[in-house]
Amino acid sequence: MKRKILPYHPKLKPLAKALRKNMTFAEVLLWNELKQKQMLGYDFDRQRPIDKYIVDFYCKDLMLAIEIDGISHDFEQTIVNDENRQNRLEALGVHFLRFDDREVRNDMPNVIRAIEGWILENSDE
């Protein structure tokens, strides 16, 4: 299957690089599980620019974004912004999995199971 190339705004590259250097503890924990094709052989990027946004983790082959929602996502305006952002990216064909920061820090086995389950249900293989 041919991989769909999604455009991104070039001005986001420096911000994405800075975010990779300043990941939250939960992002570091999940990245340790996703990097080097550890997740069922799929390649994930961290802090990936897509369109006019940056997603926490992204797999091009699955068109899957994984987001970790920390305390900053608990505010009403942030929730609305997250929904708008997700709707925009879903319109481009991106699928989303969202996890709470506490869930990643305290229950990694279930987070891994959820990601693997999504991949097994949605991959073409």
N, C-alpha and C positions, 0 to 999 in steps of 0.2 A: 504494500500500500504506500502510495506517495505521501510524504509528510507535508502538511499544510504549513506554509511559512506565514507567520503573523507579523505585521509591521509593528514598529515601536518608535517612539519619539527619541531621536539621538541625544537630546539634552538629558535624558534619564540615565545614561550610562555612568556618569560620575557619581550620581546619587546611589545607584545600584551597587557600585563598587564600595562606596562608603558604608552602605548598609551591610554588605558582606563582612566588612571589618568590625562591625559593631552589632553582631547578632545577639538576640536575647538568649538567655540560658536555655529556654525551651527550644528555640531555633537550632542552637548548637546540638542539643540532644537528638532532635529529629534528623538533622543533617548527618550526624554520625551513623544513622540507620539507612539513609538514602544514598549517600555518596558512593562512588565507585561501583555503580550498578548492583548494589547489594539487594535492592528491592526487586526480586524476581527477574533480575537482569536488565531492568530499565534504567536509563540514564536520566537523572534529575539535575536541574540547575538550581542554584539558590539566588534569591533576589533578582529575579528575571524580569526585565522590562517587556511589557506587551502593551501595544497601543499607547495610551498615555498613563499607564499605571505600572507598578512593580508588584509582582506576586512573590510570596515567600519562597515557594518551591514550584518548579514546573518541569513536567516531562513532555517533550515535544512529540514523541511517538504516540502518547496516549492523549495528548492535549489536555492534560490534567494539572490543575493548579492546586496546591495544598497551602492553606492559610492557617496560621496560628493566631488566635485572637487573645490578646493579653488584656490587661486592665484598661488600656486606652480605648478598647473597643466597646466598653460598657456604657459610654455616653451616647445619648440619643442622636446627636448630630453625626457622630462617628458611625453609628448603626445605619443611618440613612445613607451616608457616603459609601459604606461597605456594600449596601444593597445595590446602589446605583452602579458602582464599579463592577460588582459581580454580574449584574444584568448586562452591562455593556460588553464584558468579556465573554459571557455565555452566548451573546448574539454573534460573536466571532467564532463560536464552536468550542470554547474552553469549558471544561467540566471542573467543578469545584468540590473539594473536601475541606471542611473547616473543623478545627479542633481548638478547644480552649487551652490556654497556656498551662493551667493547673493539670489538665488531663494529660498533656504531654510530659510534664514533670513527674506526675505521680502514678501514671498508668500506661507506660509505654507499650507493654505487651498488647493491650487492647487497641491502641492507636495503630500499631503495626498490623494487627489482624484486620482492622477496618480498611487500611490502605490495600493490603494484599487481597482482601475480599472484593474491593472495588475493581482492582486490576483484573482479577480472574473473571469477574462478571462482564467486564467491558472491553477486554482486549480481543483482538481478532485472532489470536493464536489458539 
